[in-house]
Amino acid sequence: MQVTKVTFILLDNMLATSATLPSEMLLAAQSAAAKRGKANSGAPNPPPIQIRTASLDGDPVLTRSGLRWQPDGALSDFTGNQIIYIPGLWRNPRPLVSKSEAVLEWLKGEHQNGALISAVGTGCCFLAEAGLLNGKAATTHWHYFDQFQKDYPLVHLKRQYFITQAGNIYCAASVNSLADLTVHFIQRLFGKEIASHVERHFSHEIRRAYEVTGFFEQEHNRHPDEDVTQIQIWLQDNYYRDININQLAEKFGMSTRTLNRRFKAALGVSPLNFLQEARINIAKDLLKTSNLSINEIVYKVGYQDAAFFSKLFKKYLATTPVSYRETVRAKLFSTK
């Protein structure tokens, strides 16, 4: 069975709760899902979570509370992540961020490989320093709004939101917002029932906070079909795989005709169109932020034929991948 790999980055002077709270919530979700699986022997088991903690070199870190935390290993030991958590730092993050080039390079590599990356508070500066937030929405701790905007003018700072999402990158303004966000991740991994279970045990108001105070980039309109929502999440998480729509329908207990009908009713597009759009959005991000070749990007987003991908890209954006990269980089790095 495929394992969901979740890595928590440990940094000196970090807020320990920005790692301990979400890890406890994820473990609670896994426990609840296992218990549900035993009670319903016919229900499919969700993939197990493997939680790892990592510092840059594998050495212990000293948290803000004085807790000395021994990680499971060095960052370089843990690749192929599905989810990465970057902690918040106490007070000014710039001294640590400025000497963390190896951490930034690791983050960029994992982002290119499709990892979902979450940062909280001043930890969002690592994403900004790595260039992963250029041209994207982000938030951070309220105390550092002005400094963040001064240091990272290419980032679209959303001061009024506690959570932002841009592709596979999430920012949370506070540890409380990170709890809200983790409930969302749990729903992606285990479904709404388990997410609600964890929410009730940790905080009764989490779901309202996430929905009301979040900024979500390029999100499809909300709709009431929960089965379609779960398929959307699965497609977004597995866009890089070889996906057959007939097998997808079977996986979720539907006929292909029913799957297409319900998708169009909920979103106005077919499952195939939704998947293509998700892949194009990931490709756009990689063209903007990475130095991967076009062929490498084609492979990473789930296609084998570069010519077919270029034709599809032009259909959606009226330009080729090469021209798109030239245009967005000219805008991104132009001086005023």
Buried (B, 14 or more C-beta within 10 A) or exposed (E): EEEBBBBBBBBBBBBBBBBBBBBBBBEBBBEBBEEBBEEEEEEEEBBEBBBBBBBBEBEEBBBBEEEEBEBBBBBEEBEEBBBBBBBBBBEBBBEBBEEBEEBBEBBBBBBBEBBBBBBBBBBBBBBBBBBBBBBBBBBBBEEBBEBBBEBBEEBBBBEEBBBBBBBBBBBBBBBBBBBBBBBBBBBBBBBBEBBBBBBEEBBEEBBEBBEEBBBBEEEBEEBEBEBBBBBBBBBBBBBBEEBEBEEBBEBBEBEBEEBBEBBBEBBEBBBBBBBBBBBBBBBBBBBBBBEBEBEBBBBBBBBEEBEEBBEBBBEBBEEBBEEBBEEBBEEEEEEE
